[in-house]
Amino acid sequence: MSLSTPQPTPPSDNQIQLTWPDPQRQLLFNQWLSSLPAALGLQPTTLRLASADASFRRYLRIEGAGGSLVIMDAPPERENCTAFVQVAQLMRQAALRVPEVLAWEQDQGFLLLSDLGAKTLLQSMDQKAPPPLAQYLEAVDMLLQWQLASKPDVLPPYDAALLRREMDLFPDWYIAQHRKVALDDKQTQVLEEAFKRILENNLSWPSVYVHRDFMPRNLMVSPQGLGLLDFQDAVYGPITYDIASLMRDAFLSWDEEFCLDVTIRYWQKARKAGLPVGDDFGAFYQGVEWMGLQRHLKIAGIFARLTLRDGKPQYLEDAPRFIHYIRSTCSRYMALKPLLRLVEAIEGIEVPTAFVFGKF
């Protein structure tokens, strides 16, 4: 998800029109909205679309007695609202700014939420200007709060089976469906060996609470500080994941120097706080890179699926970013060079062969 949220703003002619492809769901929604307490002061005529995302959720905005509120429209057969409510509670207990659940129609998947602001961190940034270090460090502090609240057996485990299912999206959707490439036995073995190594590295790191999409698109900017969204898929998994997500973003890229600087600062603070990041930053940074590789393989597959299955072609516009991330990481580790060559072959990238002088 990513909710592009609100300072209370009245509706205007240029706002996205609200439509209901399913008349029955519209009827259920109207019945639910009219049943909400009058004290909320909801104004149905101000209802408008706030945002929609890569999932089947969408977000509406409505004015109430205390200002703007957000409604989540999440069909229960498609989306898990229970997880959203559970994780929101965990995050509030960790003193993070997340939407407050004001009303919930569990059977139909309608939630009334407090509104965190009008812009995401991504929307607020000038990507041609120097990166906003202060806001990234604020995000790092939020991440530390979240990880320090971790307890086992509360959230689903981010285990080998789930990590592998995510990576399998790359061959299943990106390679086979998007690139229309059929891997031969040798190429399949290369991919299998690479996935095995990536999983071993990822799972060698201790587990904490993991947001899974901790990035500027899901961080909301307000005078009260950053708020956090899109947390319903949170799990208990490798501590390397969320910092990799933050610094190797799905929708923007920074110079390696900046990414390294913020990651070092995160590692120093995490180590001081007693989080299990190890005493060797080099080893930790390698873990972050390998975790990022798993994530980028997954997202390349997801974005291909969104285009081909769900009719959302805009996501594949960022595919070159993921291929760059994948190639950059693979080029730094000998164990990943076969995967690098495979990806280059799939992409049709010809790498110049260096001339070697001497006896053959």
N, C-alpha and C positions, 0 to 999 in steps of 0.2 A: 504494500500500500504506500501511498504517500498522500497525506491529507494536506492540501494547500489551504491553510485555515484562516481565521478571521480576526481582525479587530472588528468590533461591532460595526457593520456597514449595511445600510439599507439597500434593498434590491434596486437595480438599475436596468436600463434597457439592454445593456451590453452583457449582462450576466447569462451564463449558460442556461438554456431553457430546460425545465424539468419535464421529462417524458416518462411514461410507464409502458414498456412493451407488453407487460402482463396486466390486463385490466383487473383480474382477480386479486393480484398482489396490491394494486393501487387501492382497491376497496378495503382490504385488510389494513393497509397503512392508514387510510383515512379514519377507520373505526378506532384504531389504536391511538392516533393523534388526538381525536376528540375525547378519548377517555382519560387523558392525562390531567393532573390536578389544575384547576383554574388558577391557583396561586402562581403557577409558572408564567402566566400571562403570555402564552404562546400566540403568535400572530400568523395563522395559516397563509395569509396573502403574501407574506414575505418569504415563503418557502422557495428555495432555489438549489440547484446543484452546486455543491462546493468542489467536489473532485470525484474522479473514478480512478481505479488503479489496475494493476495487472491481474488482480484476482476477480472474484465475482461480487466483491463489496463495492458500494459506492457511498458517498457522503453528501448529505444535504445540510443546508444552513437555514436556520429560522430565528427570527427575533423573538425574544421573551422579555419578561418584566425586568430582568437584570442585564439585558444585552443579548448578544449573539450566542446561540447554542448550535451544536452539531448533532445530526441524526445519522447513525449508521444503518444502512439498508443492506443486510447480509442474509440472503436466503439460507435457512438452516440446513437444507440438503446440500449446500455448496460450501458453507463457511461455518467455522466453529466459534460461535460467540462465547461459549463457556470458557474457552481458553483465553479470550480477550479479557473477560471479566476477572478471571483468576490472576492473570499476569499483571493486570492493572493494579490489583490489590497488593500483590507482591512488591511492585515498584513504588507504590505510595508508601508502603511500610519502609522501603529503603530511602524515603524522602526525595524521590524523583518527581518531577513535574510531569504528570500524565493526565489524560482526561478523566474526570470524575464521572462515574456512571450514575446518572440521575434517574433513569427509568429503563426497564428492560422487559421487552415482550419476548420471552425465551422461545416460545413455540414458533413464532413467526420471524424472529431474527431482526427486531427493530430495537435500537438502543438510542436513548437521548443522553448526550454527553456534554460536559463543559467544553468551552472553546479555548484553545491554547494560543491563538494568534493568527495573523493574516499571512505570514510568509514562512516558508521553510528556510533553513540556513542556505540551502542550495540556491533558492530564489533571491536571497539577499546578497549573494556574493557577486562581485565583478571578477569573472574568471580571467580577465586580462590584467588585473591588478595583482600585487603580491598576495599570497594566501593569508587569510585572517587567522594568524597564530593564536590570538587571545581566545577566539571562539572555539578553535580546535582544542585548546587546553581546557576550556570549560567542558567540552565534550568528553575529554579524557577524565576529568574529575567525576562526571556523571557515570562514566563506565566503571570507574573504581568503586563508586557507591554501590552500583548494581552487583558487581562481582563480590564485594565484601559481604553482601547479604546472602550469598549462596549457601544452600543446604542440599545434601543429596536426597533423592527420592521425593522431590517436590515437583520438578518439571520432567518431561520425557527425556530419556537419555539420547544424546547425540552420539550414537554408537556406530560400529563398523557397518551395520546393515543400512542405516539411514545415510551415512556418508557415501556409501557405495551406490545406493539408489540414486542419489543426487548426481554423482559423477556419470552414471550410466545415461543421463539425459544428453550428454555430449555426443556419444556415438549414435544413440537412438534418434535424436532429433536434429542436432547440428550437422553431424557427418552424413548420416543416411538420408534424412528428409530434406535438410536445407541444401547441403552441398551435393547431394545425389551421388555419394561415393560409397561403393561397396568394398569394404576392407577384405584383403586376402588373408590367408592364415598367418603369414608372417607379421602383417600389420596388426592383426588382432592380438597376437602374442605380445607385440610391443606395447599396445595399449593396456593389456592385462597386467603386464609386469610393472608398468608405470603406476597404474591404479593401486597395485599392491604396495608399492613403496610409499606412495602418497598417504595411504591409509595408515601404514605403520608409523610414519612420522607424525601425522595428525594425532593419533591416539596415544602417542608417547607423552603427551602433555596432560597435566592434571585438569580436572573438570571444574567449571564454575557455571554460573548462570550465563547463558548466551542469548543475546537479542536476536541475532541472525541477519538483521539488515540495519546495523548501526552505522548510519551514514547521513550526510547533510540533507538528503531528501526527506529523512524521517525525523529531523531535529527542527523544532519550531522556535522561531526567534520572538522574544517579547521583552518588555522592560523588566520583567521579573526573572529573566534568565531563560536558558534553553529548556524546552519541553520535548518530550519523547513520544513518538507514535509508532504504529505498525509493529507491535511487540507480541502479537497473538501467537506467533510461531516459536516463541522462546523455548529453549531446551537447556539441558545440563550437559555441557560438552567442553571441548578444548579451550583453554584460556587464551590461546593465540587467535581465536576466530574473530572476535569483535573489533580488535585493533586492526586486523587485516582488512576487515570490512570498511572501517573508517578511512584508512589511508590508501586503499586501493579501490576507489569508489566505482560503482557501476555506471555513474553518469558524468563524472569529471575526473581529470587526472592532474596531479601536481608533480613538480620535479622531484626526483629521487632524494635530493638533499633535504627538502622540506619533510617528505615522508619519513626519512631516517631521523630527523631532528625530533619530530613529534613522537615517534615510536620509542626513541631513547628516553624522552621525558616520561612517557607512560611507564616504561620498564622501571625507571628509577623510583617513581612514585609507588608503583605496585610492589616493588621489592621492599621499600620502606614500610608499606602498609601490611606486609606479611603475606601477600598473595604469591602463589606458587609459580613465579616466572623464572626461577633459577638465578644463579650468581654469574652467569656468563651471557652478556648481551649478545655476543655473536651467535651463540647457540639459539638464543631466543629469537633473534631476527631471522635465522634460517627457518625456525618453526613457523614464524609468521608468514614467510614467503611460501612455504609449502602448504600452509593452510589457505592462503590466498589463492594458490593454484587450484586447489580443490574447489574453491568458491567460484573461480572464473570458468572452470570447465562446466560446473553446474549452471551458471547463469547463461553462458552461451547456448546451452541446451534449452533452458527455459525460454529465452528470448526467441529462439527458433520455433519452439512450440507455440508461443503466443502469436507469432505471425501465421504459422501454417494451420494451426488448429483453431485458434480463437479469433483470427482476423484482426490482429493488432500489429500491423507491420512496422510501426514507429520504433518498436523495441530493437529490432535488428539493425537499426541505424547505428547503434553503439557496439555492434559486433567487432569492428576493427579494434576498439579499445581492449576487448577481452583477448583477442588474438595477440595483441601487443603484450598484454600482461603475461599471457601464457608463454610466449616466446622469450620474453625477458627473463622470467624465472627459470625456465628450462635451460637457457643458455649459460646460467651460472653454476649449474651442477652437472657433473659428469654422468651421474645416474639418470638424469632426465634428458640427455642428449638424444637418445632414440625417439623419445616423445616429441622433441623439438623437430627432428627431421620428418616425422610423420605429419605433424601439424603443418609444416611448410609444404609438404607434398599435397595435402588436402587443399591448402589455400592457393596452390599454384605459385608459391614463392620460390624463385630460383636464387640460391645463395652462391655467389662467386666462389669458385674453387681456388684456393691459394696455390701458387706455383712453388714447388719444392725442388731445390737444386741438389744434385748429388747422384749417387748410384741408385739404380732401381733393380 
